[in-house]
Amino acid sequence: MLEDEGAPAGPNPDEEAALRAEDNGDLDVMPVALRPEPEEQEPAPKGELPALEDLIKRIPGEVLDTMEELFRAKFVKVERVAKKHLKR
């Protein structure tokens, strides 16, 4: 049987019925997430973290203004980040 020129190509009704009969509901099964590996504790670097105000003073005012204008970004706290979370 020839299909109309403008009709989309796809399975005919008999093929569709066969495909639906094969579907046994496995598509509704969600995969189980694996447990994350326990994180290894990195030794904390020694020394105090600098005050937020001291770090902000190191950034040129022009850069701070641009960050505020483009991203509405402001610095609010100082904390250490584990090395594994840093992009290399």
C-alpha positions as semicolon CSV with decimal commas, in nm:
position;residue;x (nm);y (nm);z (nm)
1;M;0,000;0,000;0,000
2;L;0,138;0,340;-0,099
3;E;0,127;0,624;0,147
4;D;0,005;0,973;0,071
5;E;0,278;1,220;-0,012
6;G;0,198;1,448;0,284
7;A;0,130;1,172;0,538
8;P;0,399;1,102;0,796
9;A;0,578;0,769;0,765
10;G;0,524;0,531;1,055
11;P;0,396;0,190;1,150
12;N;0,063;0,080;1,011
13;P;-0,214;-0,010;1,259
14;D;-0,118;-0,380;1,264
15;E;0,248;-0,300;1,334
16;E;0,149;-0,055;1,604
17;A;-0,071;-0,314;1,774
18;A;0,218;-0,563;1,769
19;L;0,454;-0,306;1,922
20;R;0,207;-0,222;2,197
21;A;0,159;-0,592;2,273
22;E;0,536;-0,628;2,320
23;D;0,542;-0,342;2,570
24;N;0,514;-0,515;2,905
25;G;0,538;-0,202;3,121
26;D;0,915;-0,206;3,165
27;L;0,931;0,154;3,052
28;D;0,774;0,267;3,380
29;V;1,063;0,124;3,586
30;M;1,301;0,385;3,722
31;P;1,669;0,300;3,771
32;V;1,795;0,278;4,127
33;A;2,054;0,537;4,222
34;L;2,378;0,397;4,356
35;R;2,491;0,502;4,698
36;P;2,760;0,767;4,680
37;E;3,106;0,667;4,787
38;P;3,192;0,787;5,136
39;E;3,393;1,103;5,113
40;E;3,749;1,090;5,224
41;Q;3,830;1,360;5,471
42;E;4,097;1,594;5,343
43;P;4,326;1,738;5,602
44;A;4,216;2,094;5,660
45;P;4,480;2,349;5,563
46;K;4,627;2,520;5,860
47;G;4,564;2,883;5,928
48;E;4,275;3,115;5,970
49;L;4,061;3,225;5,679
50;P;4,088;3,594;5,596
51;A;3,804;3,828;5,679
52;L;3,549;3,889;5,405
53;E;3,628;4,260;5,397
54;D;3,999;4,188;5,343
55;L;3,923;3,964;5,046
56;I;3,686;4,218;4,892
57;K;3,957;4,485;4,918
58;R;4,182;4,269;4,696
59;I;3,932;4,281;4,407
60;P;3,949;4,596;4,194
61;G;3,642;4,818;4,232
62;E;3,577;4,808;3,858
63;V;3,552;4,429;3,871
64;L;3,315;4,440;4,168
65;D;3,093;4,691;3,988
66;T;3,085;4,477;3,672
67;M;2,999;4,163;3,870
68;E;2,717;4,347;4,044
69;E;2,588;4,487;3,715
70;L;2,603;4,163;3,515
71;F;2,532;3,895;3,772
72;R;2,396;4,077;4,078
73;A;2,675;3,893;4,257
74;K;2,794;3,989;4,602
75;F;3,030;3,813;4,836
76;V;2,865;3,705;5,160
77;K;3,100;3,458;5,331
78;V;3,445;3,300;5,327
79;E;3,482;2,923;5,339
80;R;3,722;2,652;5,227
81;V;3,635;2,435;4,928
82;A;3,755;2,076;4,899
83;K;4,008;2,022;4,619
84;K;3,786;1,763;4,452
85;H;3,523;2,033;4,392
86;L;3,766;2,261;4,207
87;K;3,784;2,248;3,829
88;R;4,126;2,146;3,704
